[in-house]
Amino acid sequence: MKQTKHHFLFDHSASLVLRALLFLSVFIFPNSGTAQSTTNAGGKQIQLKHANSLKGNSEAKYQRLIGDVQFEHQGALLFCDSAHFFSEKNTLEAFGHVHIQQGDSINLWGDFLRYDGNTRKAEVQKNVRLTDRDMTLTTDAIVYDRATGVASYVTGGKIVSKDNTLTSQIGTYITASKTLTFKKNVLLQNPQYDMRSDTLQYHPISKVAYFFGPTTITAKNGTKNFIYCENGFYDTNKDIAQFENNAYIITGGQRLKGDSIWYDRKNGIGKAMRNVEIIDTAQRVTIRGGYAVHNEKTNVSLITERALLIQIFGEDSLYLHGDTLKSIALYPLLPNGKKNMADSIEPGKLVIAYHHVRFFKPDLQGRCDSLAWSTQDSTMRLYGDPVLWSGGSQLTAKEVFIQTINGEVKELYLENTAFIVSQEDSTRYNQIKGRRMTGYFAKNELYKIYVEGNGQTLYYAKDQGLLVGVNRADCSRLTIWVNENEVQSISFFDRPDATLYPPLDLPPREALLKDFRWRGNEQPQRMEDVFVH
């Protein structure tokens, strides 16, 4: 995967969302915990500080205050154009240019306020704007119930601070648990990413954010990085995130999914657990397994637990299994010898499989102890007692290389003790041996084999389907032409030594070339067989 530079949830906005609703717990007449000058209901009396004019209303039992109206309650000041003050009930209604000031930095404005000093419930409505230093909250209405310790808005709100903006339909702050909750159409924006969620919850004490329902995080750094989940959390203190429920991450042209995805931002380590799938659309490769870990700093991924690589070749697919699959990013080198890891560079891939490696393709199967496949030269290299099966042929050598072009097998290289065997019947085998062999493919079908060094052949000649003899030949160089997995002709070079024996006259000791080994019982017959050791 390409190195990601996510700035996850609340990196710069924890204080933004916290201060916005935290202020609701102290704005408008804070904390009446002790009984002092109280009304009949026990609430501390609201104090009128100033008004240009005062009119009484005996029927409604309130005072109408007009012009430069000011109230004070336990350190908070209220300003408005006019008000209805119910002193006996210890309630008030404020109208026009309502302004509440708490301390040196916190200010709240609105067009209307209703406050009950007995139930300790405050409502500010219309053109509500709350500021605290560099933070501004705007909404249509805020309600703070001091009895329950819950402050909320339900008509939509926006919180802006520096480069961050958070909008939601509902916002709630619970003072007892110090929990901030945003619901419905939650959108958190900053220059690095956009985060959308159904529900976002933040605990300022633990500094952990939780998100519920469909959640997306979209990067803005030009990398098209994208995260989706339906449940998860982000620990802003430890810089650790976990995404669950249909979770997946798209980064660097790859899609990573799993039942649970865990991310350590500080150390650049990501882990996926259970039903893991990594899809590389550019390379047409999918890797599956039960566990995966990715290191952003080294750009190395490791997949285990029934690890399976699926490579699309034309209309067919190659299924490859190993106890462990490793993916390494291959970056081009700069003139100074360092890796060019610019965002505009799409790195190649080196996939390494090791221990109990098996693969299946309808026209090509194989097994070995370890394997390396590079996208830079489109070559698959097999090590550790490798063996291939193509059609009815078994191919072995100490080292085997397979080269592909545009998703199709083009050439096959067998190095050191190369051997090709096909079974004629239960006791007879056609055999080709040499120091080095090159197989050529067309439309993923083997049509020619070139043998170099100590070439030897033994094949059973037929005429109209009937066995007519056994051809035994030695030649340093030769070419075999194949059609539909059967030998059609052999071209010998450099003075071949050949003998055609009658079917029953070939000495038994010469019926098998040196180093012959038939391994048909190891051949994967279907995709599921790659997991059979």
C-alpha positions as CSV (number, residue, x, y, z in Angstrom):
1,M,0.0,0.0,0.0
2,K,1.1,3.5,-0.6
3,Q,2.0,5.4,2.6
4,T,-1.0,7.2,4.0
5,K,-1.0,10.4,5.9
6,H,-4.4,10.4,7.5
7,H,-5.2,13.0,10.1
8,F,-7.9,11.1,11.8
9,L,-10.9,12.2,13.8
10,F,-10.5,15.0,16.3
11,D,-6.8,15.5,15.6
12,H,-7.3,19.3,15.7
13,S,-11.0,19.4,16.5
14,A,-11.4,17.8,20.0
15,S,-11.3,21.1,21.7
16,L,-13.7,22.5,19.1
17,V,-16.5,20.1,19.7
18,L,-15.9,19.9,23.4
19,R,-15.9,23.6,24.2
20,A,-19.0,24.2,22.1
21,L,-21.3,22.0,24.2
22,L,-19.3,22.1,27.3
23,F,-20.1,25.8,27.5
24,L,-23.8,24.8,27.6
25,S,-23.2,23.4,31.1
26,V,-22.0,26.8,32.5
27,F,-23.6,29.4,30.3
28,I,-26.8,31.1,31.6
29,F,-26.7,31.1,35.3
30,P,-24.3,28.3,36.2
31,N,-24.3,25.9,39.1
32,S,-26.9,26.5,41.8
33,G,-25.7,23.6,43.9
34,T,-26.1,25.2,47.4
35,A,-29.2,26.9,48.8
36,Q,-28.7,30.6,49.3
37,S,-31.3,33.3,48.6
38,T,-33.9,31.0,47.1
39,T,-37.4,31.2,45.8
40,N,-40.2,28.9,46.8
41,A,-38.9,26.2,44.4
42,G,-35.4,26.5,45.8
43,G,-33.7,28.3,42.8
44,K,-31.4,31.2,43.5
45,Q,-33.0,34.5,42.7
46,I,-32.3,36.2,39.4
47,Q,-31.1,39.8,39.8
48,L,-32.2,42.7,37.6
49,K,-29.3,45.1,37.1
50,H,-30.7,47.7,34.7
51,A,-33.5,48.7,32.3
52,N,-34.4,52.0,30.7
53,S,-38.1,51.5,31.6
54,L,-40.1,49.1,33.7
55,K,-43.8,48.4,33.5
56,G,-45.8,46.1,35.8
57,N,-48.5,43.7,34.8
58,S,-50.6,42.6,37.7
59,E,-52.7,40.1,35.8
60,A,-49.7,38.2,34.4
61,K,-47.7,39.1,37.4
62,Y,-44.5,40.0,35.6
63,Q,-42.5,43.1,34.9
64,R,-42.0,44.3,31.4
65,L,-38.5,45.7,31.0
66,I,-37.6,47.8,27.9
67,G,-34.3,49.2,26.7
68,D,-30.8,48.2,27.7
69,V,-32.0,45.4,29.9
70,Q,-29.4,43.6,32.1
71,F,-29.7,40.6,34.4
72,E,-27.0,38.9,36.5
73,H,-27.0,35.4,37.9
74,Q,-24.0,33.9,39.7
75,G,-21.4,35.6,37.6
76,A,-23.2,35.4,34.2
77,L,-24.5,38.6,32.6
78,L,-27.6,38.8,30.3
79,F,-28.3,41.7,28.0
80,C,-31.4,42.1,25.8
81,D,-33.7,44.7,24.2
82,S,-36.7,43.8,26.4
83,A,-37.8,41.2,28.8
84,H,-40.7,39.8,30.8
85,F,-39.4,39.1,34.4
86,F,-41.6,36.9,36.6
87,S,-39.8,37.6,39.9
88,E,-42.1,35.5,42.1
89,K,-41.8,32.5,39.8
90,N,-38.1,33.3,39.3
91,T,-38.4,33.0,35.5
92,L,-37.8,35.4,32.6
93,E,-38.3,35.8,28.9
94,A,-35.8,37.9,27.0
95,F,-36.3,39.4,23.5
96,G,-34.1,41.0,20.8
97,H,-30.3,41.0,20.7
98,V,-30.1,38.5,23.6
99,H,-26.5,38.3,24.7
100,I,-25.1,36.2,27.5
101,Q,-21.6,36.8,28.7
102,Q,-19.6,34.3,30.8
103,G,-16.1,35.3,31.8
104,D,-13.7,37.0,29.3
105,S,-14.1,34.7,26.3
106,I,-17.5,33.0,26.2
107,N,-20.5,34.8,24.6
108,L,-23.9,33.6,23.5
109,W,-26.3,35.5,21.2
110,G,-29.9,34.8,20.1
111,D,-33.2,36.5,19.5
112,F,-35.1,34.9,22.3
113,L,-34.4,33.3,25.7
114,R,-36.7,31.5,28.2
115,Y,-35.2,30.7,31.5
116,D,-36.7,29.0,34.6
117,G,-34.6,29.5,37.8
118,N,-36.6,26.8,39.6
119,T,-36.4,23.9,37.1
120,R,-33.1,25.3,36.0
121,K,-33.9,25.0,32.3
122,A,-32.8,27.5,29.7
123,E,-33.9,27.8,26.0
124,V,-32.2,30.1,23.5
125,Q,-33.9,30.4,20.1
126,K,-33.4,32.0,16.7
127,N,-30.1,33.0,15.2
128,V,-28.2,31.4,18.1
129,R,-24.5,32.0,18.0
130,L,-22.0,30.9,20.7
131,T,-18.3,31.9,20.6
132,D,-15.4,30.9,22.7
133,R,-12.1,32.3,21.5
134,D,-11.5,30.8,18.1
135,M,-14.7,28.6,18.2
136,T,-18.2,29.5,16.9
137,L,-21.3,27.5,17.2
138,T,-24.4,28.5,15.2
139,T,-27.8,26.9,15.5
140,D,-31.5,27.8,15.6
141,A,-32.2,26.7,19.2
142,I,-30.3,25.4,22.2
143,V,-31.8,23.9,25.3
144,Y,-29.9,23.3,28.6
145,D,-31.6,21.4,31.3
146,R,-29.5,21.9,34.4
147,A,-31.6,19.4,36.4
148,T,-30.6,16.5,34.1
149,G,-27.3,18.1,33.1
150,V,-28.1,17.8,29.4
151,A,-27.5,20.5,26.8
152,S,-28.7,20.0,23.2
153,Y,-29.8,21.3,19.9
154,V,-32.1,19.4,17.6
155,T,-32.6,21.7,14.7
156,G,-29.2,21.5,13.2
157,G,-25.9,23.1,14.2
158,K,-22.5,24.1,12.9
159,I,-19.3,24.4,14.9
160,V,-16.3,26.2,13.3
161,S,-12.8,26.6,14.7
162,K,-9.7,27.5,12.8
163,D,-9.6,25.0,9.9
164,N,-12.3,22.7,11.2
165,T,-16.1,22.6,10.7
166,L,-18.5,20.2,12.3
167,T,-22.2,20.1,11.4
168,S,-25.0,17.8,12.6
169,Q,-28.8,17.7,13.0
170,I,-28.6,16.9,16.7
171,G,-25.9,17.8,19.3
172,T,-26.0,16.8,23.0
173,Y,-23.7,17.3,26.0
174,I,-24.2,15.2,29.2
175,T,-22.4,16.9,32.0
176,A,-22.4,13.9,34.4
177,S,-20.5,11.6,32.0
178,K,-18.9,14.5,30.1
179,T,-20.1,12.9,26.9
180,L,-20.6,14.8,23.6
181,T,-22.9,13.2,21.1
182,F,-23.7,14.3,17.5
183,K,-26.4,12.6,15.5
184,K,-27.9,12.6,12.0
185,N,-25.9,13.9,9.0
186,V,-22.8,14.5,11.0
187,L,-20.0,16.0,8.9
188,L,-16.5,16.9,10.2
189,Q,-14.4,18.8,7.7
190,N,-10.8,20.1,7.7
191,P,-8.1,20.5,5.0
192,Q,-7.0,16.9,5.4
193,Y,-10.2,15.0,5.3
194,D,-14.0,14.9,5.4
195,M,-15.7,12.6,8.0
196,R,-19.4,11.8,7.6
197,S,-21.3,9.7,10.2
198,D,-24.8,8.9,11.5
199,T,-23.7,9.3,15.1
200,L,-20.4,10.6,16.6
201,Q,-19.7,10.4,20.3
202,Y,-16.8,12.0,22.1
203,H,-15.6,11.4,25.7
204,P,-13.3,14.3,26.7
205,I,-11.9,12.6,29.8
206,S,-10.6,9.5,28.0
207,K,-10.3,11.5,24.7
208,V,-11.9,8.7,22.8
209,A,-14.3,9.3,19.9
210,Y,-16.9,6.6,18.9
211,F,-18.8,6.5,15.7
212,F,-22.0,4.5,15.0
213,G,-23.8,3.8,11.8
214,P,-22.4,4.2,8.3
215,T,-19.3,6.4,8.6
216,T,-16.9,7.6,5.9
217,I,-13.6,9.4,6.0
218,T,-12.4,10.9,2.8
219,A,-8.9,12.3,2.4
220,K,-8.2,15.6,0.6
221,N,-4.5,15.2,0.1
222,G,-4.9,14.0,-3.5
223,T,-4.3,10.3,-2.7
224,K,-8.1,9.4,-2.8
225,N,-7.7,7.6,0.5
226,F,-11.1,6.6,1.9
227,I,-12.4,4.7,5.0
228,Y,-15.8,3.2,5.6
229,C,-17.2,1.4,8.6
230,E,-20.4,1.1,10.6
231,N,-18.9,1.1,14.0
232,G,-15.6,2.1,15.5
233,F,-13.6,4.4,17.7
234,Y,-10.6,6.7,17.7
235,D,-8.4,7.3,20.8
236,T,-7.1,10.8,20.2
237,N,-4.7,10.5,23.1
238,K,-2.9,7.3,21.8
239,D,-3.6,8.0,18.1
240,I,-5.2,4.5,17.8
241,A,-8.3,3.8,15.7
242,Q,-10.5,0.8,15.1
243,F,-13.1,0.3,12.4
244,E,-15.7,-2.5,12.4
245,N,-18.8,-3.8,10.7
246,N,-18.3,-3.9,6.9
247,A,-15.1,-1.9,7.4
248,Y,-12.7,-1.1,4.5
249,I,-9.9,1.3,3.6
250,I,-9.0,2.4,0.1
251,T,-5.5,3.8,-0.2
252,G,-2.8,3.8,-2.9
253,G,-5.0,2.0,-5.4
254,Q,-5.8,-0.8,-3.0
255,R,-8.9,-1.7,-1.0
256,L,-8.4,-3.4,2.4
257,K,-11.4,-4.8,4.2
258,G,-12.0,-7.0,7.3
259,D,-14.4,-7.6,10.1
260,S,-12.2,-5.4,12.2
261,I,-9.4,-2.9,11.1
262,W,-7.1,-1.5,13.7
263,Y,-4.8,1.5,13.1
264,D,-1.9,2.9,15.1
265,R,-1.2,6.3,13.5
266,K,2.0,7.1,15.5
267,N,3.8,4.0,14.5
268,G,2.1,3.7,11.1
269,I,0.8,0.1,11.8
270,G,-2.5,-1.2,10.5
271,K,-4.0,-4.6,11.2
272,A,-7.1,-6.3,9.8
273,M,-8.7,-9.3,11.4
274,R,-11.1,-12.0,10.1
275,N,-12.4,-12.2,6.6
276,V,-9.5,-10.0,5.4
277,E,-9.4,-9.0,1.7
278,I,-7.0,-6.8,-0.1
279,I,-7.9,-5.8,-3.7
280,D,-5.5,-4.2,-6.1
281,T,-7.5,-3.2,-9.1
282,A,-4.5,-1.9,-11.1
283,Q,-2.7,-5.3,-10.8
284,R,-5.9,-7.3,-10.9
285,V,-4.8,-9.0,-7.7
286,T,-6.9,-10.0,-4.6
287,I,-5.4,-11.3,-1.4
288,R,-7.5,-13.0,1.3
289,G,-6.8,-14.3,4.7
290,G,-7.7,-14.3,8.4
291,Y,-5.1,-11.7,9.5
292,A,-3.1,-8.9,7.8
293,V,-0.7,-6.3,9.1
294,H,0.6,-3.3,7.2
295,N,3.6,-1.1,8.0
296,E,3.2,2.4,6.4
297,K,6.8,3.3,7.1
298,T,8.3,0.3,5.2
299,N,5.2,-0.3,3.0
300,V,5.2,-4.0,3.8
301,S,2.1,-6.1,4.3
302,L,1.9,-9.5,5.8
303,I,-1.1,-11.9,5.4
304,T,-1.6,-15.2,7.2
305,E,-4.4,-17.7,8.2
306,R,-5.5,-19.4,5.0
307,A,-3.8,-16.7,3.0
308,L,-4.9,-16.8,-0.7
309,L,-3.7,-14.7,-3.6
310,I,-6.0,-14.4,-6.7
311,Q,-4.5,-13.1,-9.9
312,I,-6.7,-12.5,-12.9
313,F,-5.3,-13.9,-16.2
314,G,-7.6,-13.1,-19.1
315,E,-10.8,-15.1,-18.5
316,D,-9.1,-17.4,-15.9
317,S,-7.7,-16.7,-12.4
318,L,-4.6,-18.0,-10.6
319,Y,-5.2,-19.1,-7.0
320,L,-2.1,-19.2,-4.9
321,H,-1.8,-20.2,-1.2
322,G,1.1,-20.1,1.2
323,D,1.3,-20.2,5.0
324,T,2.4,-16.5,4.8
325,L,2.0,-14.0,2.0
326,K,4.1,-10.8,2.1
327,S,3.6,-7.7,-0.1
328,I,6.5,-5.2,-0.5
329,A,6.2,-1.9,-2.4
330,L,9.0,-1.4,-5.0
331,Y,9.7,2.2,-5.6
332,P,12.0,3.5,-8.4
333,L,15.4,4.8,-7.2
334,L,16.5,8.5,-7.4
335,P,19.9,9.4,-8.7
336,N,21.2,9.5,-5.1
337,G,20.1,5.9,-4.6
338,K,17.2,6.7,-2.3
339,K,13.6,5.5,-3.0
340,N,11.3,7.9,-4.9
341,M,8.3,7.8,-2.6
342,A,6.5,10.8,-4.1
343,D,2.7,10.7,-4.0
344,S,2.6,10.8,-7.8
345,I,4.7,7.6,-8.0
346,E,2.7,4.3,-8.2
347,P,5.1,1.7,-6.7
348,G,5.5,-1.8,-8.1
349,K,4.8,-4.9,-5.9
350,L,6.9,-7.8,-4.8
351,V,4.7,-10.6,-3.4
352,I,6.5,-13.4,-1.5
353,A,4.8,-16.6,-0.5
354,Y,6.5,-19.0,1.8
355,H,6.0,-22.5,3.2
356,H,3.6,-25.0,1.7
357,V,3.0,-22.9,-1.5
358,R,0.5,-24.3,-3.9
359,F,-1.4,-22.6,-6.8
360,F,-4.1,-23.6,-9.2
361,K,-5.1,-22.3,-12.6
362,P,-7.2,-24.3,-15.0
363,D,-4.3,-24.8,-17.4
364,L,-1.4,-24.4,-14.9
365,Q,-0.8,-25.8,-11.4
366,G,2.2,-25.9,-9.2
367,R,3.8,-26.3,-5.7
368,C,7.0,-25.3,-4.0
369,D,8.3,-24.2,-0.6
370,S,8.6,-20.5,-1.5
371,L,7.7,-18.1,-4.3
372,A,8.4,-14.5,-5.3
373,W,6.3,-12.6,-7.8
374,S,7.3,-9.1,-9.0
375,T,5.1,-6.7,-10.9
376,Q,8.1,-4.8,-12.2
377,D,9.2,-7.6,-14.5
378,S,6.0,-9.7,-14.3
379,T,7.9,-12.7,-13.3
380,M,7.0,-15.5,-10.8
381,R,10.0,-17.3,-9.3
382,L,9.6,-20.7,-7.6
383,Y,12.1,-22.1,-5.1
384,G,12.4,-25.2,-2.9
385,D,11.6,-28.4,-4.8
386,P,9.3,-26.7,-7.3
387,V,7.0,-28.6,-9.7
388,L,4.5,-27.4,-12.3
389,W,1.7,-29.1,-14.2
390,S,0.6,-27.8,-17.6
391,G,-2.0,-29.9,-19.3
392,G,-0.8,-33.4,-19.1
393,S,2.9,-32.4,-18.5
394,Q,4.8,-32.3,-15.2
395,L,7.7,-29.8,-15.2
396,T,10.4,-29.7,-12.6
397,A,13.8,-28.0,-12.0
398,K,15.7,-26.6,-9.1
399,E,14.5,-23.2,-10.1
400,V,11.4,-22.3,-12.1
401,F,10.5,-18.9,-13.5
402,I,7.2,-17.9,-15.1
403,Q,6.9,-14.7,-17.0
404,T,3.5,-13.0,-17.7
405,I,2.6,-10.1,-20.0
406,N,-0.8,-8.3,-19.8
407,G,-2.2,-11.0,-17.6
408,E,-1.2,-14.0,-19.8
409,V,1.6,-16.5,-19.3
410,K,4.2,-16.0,-22.1
411,E,7.4,-17.8,-21.1
412,L,8.5,-20.5,-18.7
413,Y,12.1,-21.0,-17.6
414,L,13.4,-24.2,-16.0
415,E,16.9,-23.8,-14.6
416,N,19.2,-26.7,-13.5
417,T,18.1,-30.3,-14.0
418,A,15.0,-29.3,-16.0
419,F,12.7,-32.2,-16.5
420,I,9.3,-32.6,-18.3
421,V,7.2,-35.7,-17.9
422,S,3.9,-36.7,-19.3
423,Q,2.1,-40.0,-18.6
424,E,1.5,-42.2,-21.6
425,D,-0.3,-44.9,-19.6
426,S,0.0,-46.4,-16.1
427,T,3.5,-47.7,-16.7
428,R,4.9,-45.5,-19.5
429,Y,6.1,-41.9,-19.4
430,N,7.2,-39.4,-22.1
431,Q,10.3,-37.6,-20.8
432,I,12.4,-34.6,-21.8
433,K,15.5,-33.6,-19.8
434,G,18.1,-30.8,-20.1
435,R,20.2,-28.4,-18.1
436,R,17.9,-25.5,-19.1
437,M,14.5,-25.3,-20.8
438,T,12.3,-22.4,-22.0
439,G,8.6,-22.9,-22.7
440,Y,6.7,-20.6,-24.9
441,F,2.9,-19.9,-24.5
442,A,0.2,-18.5,-26.8
443,K,-3.1,-17.6,-25.2
444,N,-1.9,-19.3,-22.0
445,E,-1.2,-22.6,-23.8
446,L,2.2,-24.2,-24.2
447,Y,3.2,-24.6,-27.8
448,K,7.0,-24.9,-27.9
449,I,9.9,-26.0,-25.6
450,Y,13.5,-25.1,-26.2
451,V,16.1,-27.3,-24.5
452,E,19.7,-26.3,-23.9
453,G,22.5,-28.5,-22.6
454,N,22.6,-32.2,-22.2
455,G,19.2,-32.6,-23.9
456,Q,17.6,-36.1,-23.6
457,T,14.2,-37.3,-24.8
458,L,12.2,-40.4,-24.5
459,Y,8.7,-40.5,-26.0
460,Y,6.3,-43.1,-27.3
461,A,5.6,-42.7,-31.0
462,K,2.1,-43.4,-32.3
463,D,0.5,-43.9,-35.7
464,Q,-3.2,-43.3,-35.9
465,G,-3.4,-43.8,-32.1
466,L,-1.4,-47.0,-32.1
467,L,1.9,-47.3,-30.3
468,V,4.6,-48.0,-32.9
469,G,7.9,-47.5,-31.0
470,V,9.9,-45.7,-28.4
471,N,12.2,-42.9,-29.5
472,R,15.3,-42.4,-27.2
473,A,17.5,-39.5,-28.2
474,D,20.4,-37.5,-26.8
475,C,21.2,-34.0,-28.1
476,S,22.7,-30.9,-26.6
477,R,20.0,-28.7,-28.1
478,L,16.5,-29.4,-29.3
479,T,13.1,-27.9,-29.8
480,I,9.8,-29.7,-29.1
481,W,6.6,-28.5,-30.7
482,V,3.4,-29.1,-28.7
483,N,-0.3,-29.0,-29.7
484,E,-3.1,-29.6,-27.2
485,N,-0.6,-30.8,-24.6
486,E,0.8,-33.5,-26.9
487,V,4.2,-33.6,-28.6
488,Q,3.8,-33.1,-32.3
489,S,7.5,-33.0,-33.5
490,I,11.0,-32.6,-32.2
491,S,13.9,-30.7,-33.9
492,F,17.4,-31.9,-33.0
493,F,20.6,-29.8,-33.3
494,D,24.3,-30.6,-33.0
495,R,24.5,-34.2,-34.1
496,P,21.8,-36.0,-32.2
497,D,22.2,-39.6,-31.1
498,A,18.7,-41.2,-31.5
499,T,17.3,-44.7,-31.5
500,L,13.8,-45.9,-32.2
501,Y,13.0,-49.1,-30.3
502,P,10.1,-51.4,-30.9
503,P,7.5,-50.9,-28.2
504,L,8.6,-54.0,-26.2
505,D,12.4,-53.9,-26.9
506,L,13.4,-50.9,-24.8
507,P,15.5,-52.1,-21.9
508,P,13.7,-51.4,-18.5
509,R,16.7,-49.5,-17.2
510,E,16.4,-47.0,-20.1
511,A,12.6,-46.5,-19.8
512,L,13.2,-43.9,-17.2
513,L,15.8,-41.1,-17.6
514,K,18.1,-40.3,-14.7
515,D,16.4,-38.1,-12.0
516,F,12.9,-39.2,-13.1
517,R,10.3,-38.6,-10.5
518,W,6.5,-38.8,-11.1
519,R,4.6,-36.5,-8.7
520,G,1.1,-36.7,-10.1
521,N,-0.5,-37.3,-6.7
522,E,0.7,-33.8,-5.6
523,Q,-1.1,-32.0,-8.4
524,P,-3.9,-29.6,-7.3
525,Q,-7.0,-30.6,-9.2
526,R,-9.2,-27.7,-8.2
527,M,-8.9,-24.4,-6.4
528,E,-9.7,-25.8,-2.9
529,D,-6.7,-28.2,-3.2
530,V,-4.2,-25.3,-2.7
531,F,-5.0,-25.6,1.0
532,V,-4.1,-29.3,1.2
533,H,-0.5,-29.8,2.3
